Amino acid sequence: MSKIQSIRGMNDLLPGDAAVWQYLEGKVTQLFASYGYQNIRFPVLEQTELFKRSIGEVTDIVEKEMYTFADRNGDSLTLRPEGTAVCVRACEQHGLLYNQTQKLWYMGPMFRHERPQKGRLRQFHQFGVEAFGFDGPDIDAEILVLTARLWQSLGLSDAVTLELNSIGSLESRANYKQALVKHLSGVQDQLDEDSQRRLGTNPLRILDSKNRNTQALLKDAPQLADYLDEESRSHFEGLCALLDGMGIRYTVNPRLVRGLDYYNKTVFEWVTTHLGAQGTVCAGGRYDGLVAQLGGRSTSAVGFGMGVERLVLLLQELDLVPRGLDTSADVYLVAAGDVQLPALQLAEQIRSHYPQLRLISHCGGGGIKSQMKKADKTGAQLALILGENEASNQQVTVKPLRGGTEQETIAQSDLLERLGALLNKEIAE
């Protein structure tokens, strides 16, 4: 009988890799909390209509990439391909946006049926930040300052660059689309296949084409900046002034657009050259019309999504993963002989005193020699050996596994104090 394999593009996360994820999650969650952003969590399954109304029916995501199916009641459901629309739905459903502002963050899996490759999976994970009820450019600046602080804490400041643009209001964008379509219609047969299709559906995405011939044809195309409404122009100038004042380096990229229909005014991407084609590690912008579009009251909003897999790859590529993350134990308790109960009691006594200590208590029997081999493989600094003689005398043998002091047998009443000195680290709360 053949073994069942995981679905292509939906990967397992093994213990060695999970340690890096936990490190990154710890950094991110601590940072978000320090800025006053609150955690929100929502289902992975939503009504398909949510994404058709928010992302746009003629986008690549809705047309080609969503995992959509009819459930047993005949309802059309979709595995969430992104988090912003889901966050808006949750906030509206539970009354979080009525006469109040919100700063929220979330993390979890997203799903898109794409060709799997390095940094792009069918089940991928994101951190997301969404802020509701703030009109001015100061909130745009805050979330960019927040991300810059994250790069600094991870050692990535020199590995990522910020690209900014303003895509204006819905009306100014519609005027620009007309001008762009008129210009490109004259050279339609020279555009790449995707751009020819987008010309009649989502022409702004042509600006974002990676095809060199198409990019060359865009050199003489109308500029989006020339069609901006005054409010969007003023908002963008205010944002740039704030970033300048904060010392945040950026590049204005006039061809930067986002692939989702709900964006307006500010759009941005943090990009890197260290991951090949998958160079965007964080992206977002304003979406002031989305709440009303989904049935709520008009609400200003801005946010971003940050790819976990790509950030982990970037940390690994630049050798920025701290050493020792995969250590699974500080102490290994060897239980030799008929000492199961006293071993369990001793282990729990240690854990109660040192809640942060990583202690593995041996289970499954076996001789001292085989247990000591297992203790060494865990990377533990110390082995505590509890044999029948030690148990009857209320003693324990302490054996350093990574050099240091000699093996010694001490009273169990002295063990807790001795552990703190031997481990040479802060292990108490």
N, C-alpha and C positions, 0 to 999 in steps of 0.2 A: 504494500500500500504506500503510495507516494505521500510525502510530508506536505502539510499545508504551509504555504509561504505567505508573508505579508503582501498586501496590495502594493503594486508598483507606485512609487512616489509617496508612500505612507510608511515612514521608517520607525523602527524601534529605537529607543534611547536606552543604551546599556549603562550599567552603574558607573563605569569610568567616565563616560561622557556626561552623565547626569550631574556629576560633581561640578563641572564647568557651568552648566545651566543654573545650578543652585547658587553658585557664586554670582553670576550675572543677575539672577532674579533678586538676590539679596541687595545688590547695589542699586538696582532700579527701584525696588519697592521702598527702600529707605529714602531715596532721593525724592520720589513722588510725595511721600508722606511729609517730608521736610518742607515742601512747597504748599502743603495744605490740600493736596488732591486726595479724594476719598475713593476707595476701591468699590467697583460695581462688577457684578458677575451676571451673565445671562446665558440662555440655552444655545446650543450649537445648531439647533433646527429652528427655522422661522418660516412663516408663510412666504411663498415665492413672490407674491405681489409686493412685499416690502422692498425687495431689491430691484424689481422692475421699475417701481415708482421713484426710487431714490438714485440708484446708480445710472439708470437710463437703459431703455430696451435695445438701443443700437450700439451699446458698448460691447467690447470683446468679452467682458466678464459674463454679461447676461446672455449674449448670443452663443458663446462657445465654451465657457469655462465652468459654469455652475453645475453642481451636483443636485439635480432636481428630480423629484419622483412624486408619484401619487401614493398617498398612504391608503389604508384599508377603507377609509371613509370617502376616498376620492379627492381629498384635499391635496393641492399642490404644495409640497414642502421643499425647502432648499437648505442644504448645509451652508452655514454662513460663509460667504466669500470674503467678507470684510466686517469691521466692527462698528463703524460710525453709525450706519443706518440702524443697527440693532440697538446701539446705545440710545439713539433718539427715540426709538420705539419704546424702550424700557422706561425712559424718563417721562414720556408722555403718558404711558399707561398708568404709571404710579404717581402722577402729579408732581414730579420733581422740578418742573420748569415754571410753575404758576407763580408769578410775582416773586421770583427768587433767582439767584445766580447759582451755578453749580460748577465745581471743578472735580472731574472724575477721571479715574484710570482703570484699566482692565488688562488682563492678559489671557491668552488661551489659543486654541487651534482655530485656523481658518482653512477653507477647502476650495481649491480651484483645479479643474481638470486641464492641466498644462503638461507640456513635455518635460518630464523630470530631468533635472540637471543640477550641478553643484550650485547650491544657494537658492534653488527654486524647486519646491516640492508640491505635491498635490495636497498633502496635509502639512501646513506650515504654521508657525506660531508667531504671534505678535504681542507686543506691549502697545497699548493705545492710551492716548490722553485726549479728553474732550472737555472744553470749557464753554459754558452756555450763559448768555445774558450780558456779555461784555462787548460794547460797541467799538471802543477805540483800539488803536494799534498797540497799546501797552500790553494787552493780553497776548497778542501775536509775539511781541518781543519777549514776554516772560517765558513762553514755552520754548522759544529758541535759545534763550539764556539757560533754561533748564537742561536742554539737550546738550548744550556746550559744556555745562558742568558735568554731565554724565560722561562725555568723552574724556574730560580731564581726569575724572576719578578712575576711568578704565585705562588711561594711558594712550588714548586714541586721538588726542587733539590734532596731532600732525598727520593723521592718516585719513581724516575726513574733511571735506569742504562743503560749505553751505552755498546753495544756489537759490536765488529768489526771483520772483516775478509777480506781477499783478495782472490778473485776467479780467479785471473790471466787473461791471454789473452785467446782469442778464441782457439788458438792452444794448449796452455798448459792445458786448460780445457778439450779439446777433448782427449788429452793423459790420463788425469786423469779419464775421464769417462770410457775409455776402461779398465783401471785397476780396477775401482770400479765395473763395470759390471762383469768382470771376477771373482772377489772375491765373489760377491753376487749371481752369478749364481749357485754356489755350495750349497747355502743354500736358494734358491729361494722359495722352498715349505714352509719354516719357516717364510717368510716375511708376513706382513699384506697384505690385498687385494690391497689397494692403491699402496703400494710399489711394489708389483708384477707387477702391470700394468705399473708403472713408470719405471721399470727396462728396458723396451724396448723403452720407449719414452722420459722420462726426468729423468734419474737416479740421477742427483744431488739433486732433491727434496726429495729423500729417506733420505738424511742426516738430513733433517728438520722434519722427521717423529716424531709424538708424541707417537707412539706405543712403549711401553716399551720393548717388545720382539725384535722389529726391532732395537731399539737403542742398545740393548745388542749385537746383531749380528754385529753392526757397530764398536764395540770396537777394533776389530782386522783388520778392513778394512784399505786400503791405506789412507794416509793423503793428503788432497789437497795441503797443504803447501809444501810437498815434490816435487810437480810437477810444482810449480810456475816458470815462466820465470824470468830472471834477472831484467828486467825492472819493472815488477809488484812487485817483492820482494823489490827493491830499493824504489819504490813509497810508498809502505806500511810502510817500515821502516822510511821514511821521514815523513809520516803522524803521526806515533806514536811518533816520536821525537817532532813534533810540539805540539801535544796534551799534552805530558809530560811537555813541557816547559810552556804551558798555564794552567797547573794544572787541566786539564780535565780528570777525572777518567774514565777508560774503562776496559773491559775484552775482550781479543782476544778469539773468539769462532770459532774454526776450522771447525765446522759443520754448521756455518751460511751461508746460500745461500738465494738468493731471488727467488721468484717464476716466474719471468719474464725473457725471454731469452736474453734481450738486455743488461743485466748488465755485467760489466767486472771490474777487479781490485777491488777497494774498495766497500764493501757492509757494511751496518750498520743497527742496530735497537736500538731504545730507548724503553726499556721494563719496565713494572711495575708488582708487585705481588699483587696489590690491586684490580684488575679487573677480577680475575679468569682466565678462559681460554683465554680471549681476552686481552692479556698482552702487545701487541705491540701498542704503541701510535704514533710512528714516525719511518719511515724506508726509506731507499734509498741507493744510491751508484752511482758509475760512469757508464756511458753508452757511451763510446767513439765511438762505431761503429754505433749507431742508426741513426744518421743524414744521413750517407752514405747509410745505409740500406734502408732508405726511399727516396732515390734519390738525396740527397744533396751531398755537398763536405764533405770529412772527417773532423769531428769537435769534439774536446774533449768536454765532457759534464758530469755534475754531478748534482744530485738533490735529493729531498725527498718528500714524502707525509706524512701528519700529520692528523690523524682522529679527526674531531671536536667532534663527539658524544662521543668518548672515553675520550677525554680531559675534556669535560663537566662532564661526569660521575666521572672521577678521582677527579676533583675539588669538586664535591658534596660529594663523598665518604670520602674525607679527610677534609671536612668542611672548604674549602678554598674559598668559594664564599663570597665576601664582603657583609656585611649587607646593606640593603637599596637599593639594585639594582632594586627591584620590585616597588619602590615608583614611582607612575605615575604622581605625581604633587608636586610642591612646594607651589602653591597658587591656591585656588579655588574661582572663582568669582560668588557669589550668586546674581542672578538678580530677585528681588521681585517686581512684578507689571508690569506696562506697561513701561518697561525700556529697551527693546531689543536693540534699536539703541544706546543709551548712554552706555549700557553695552559692546556692540561690540566695540565702539569707545575707551572706557577706556581700554579694554583688548588689543587692538592693540597698544595703546600708551605705555602700560607697556612692551609689547613684543618688540617694537622698541627700547626701552631704555635698556632692559635686554634680549638680544637674547638667552642667555643660560637658562633663567628661564623657568621652566615647569609650565605653567598656563593652567588650565581648566576653560573655561567659560561656565557656566550652560546654557543649551538649553532645551527647552521642557516645560517650565512653572512649576507650582507647588508652594506651600507655602514655607515660610522660613524654617519651621521645617523639611520638607522632603528634601529640598535642603541642609540643614546643615548636615543631616545624610549622604547624598551622598558625601559631602565635606570631612567628617571624614573618610569615607571608602577609599578615594583615598590616604590617608596618608599625605595629604597636611599639611604644617606647619601653614599656615594662611588661613583664609577665609576673603574675601573682600565682604562686603554686600552693594549692591547698590539697595536701594528702591526708590520709587517715590519721597519721601521727600529729600533723599540724592542727587538724580539726579537734582532736581530743584534748590538745594542750592549749586551745584558743590562740594559736599562732598562725602565721602565714609566711611563706618564703617569697622575698622580693628579688627578682632577677632582671637587671637592666638588659635590654636587647640591642641597644644602639650605643654601646660603650658606656663610660661613666663609672659609677661606683661598683664594688664587688657585690655578689649575691649575699643576701643576709636574711636571717630568720628573726622575725620580730613578733611581739604580742599584737594581736588584732586590735587591742585598745589603742595602740600607738600608730596604727596603719594610716588613718585619715590624715594626721599631721605629717607623717613621713611622705605620703603621696604628693602633697602640695610642694614639698621641697624638691623631691626627685624629678617631678615633671617639668619643673622650671618654667611654668606658665600659669596664667590666670585661668583656673578651671572652675572657680566658684562664681555664682551669680553676684 
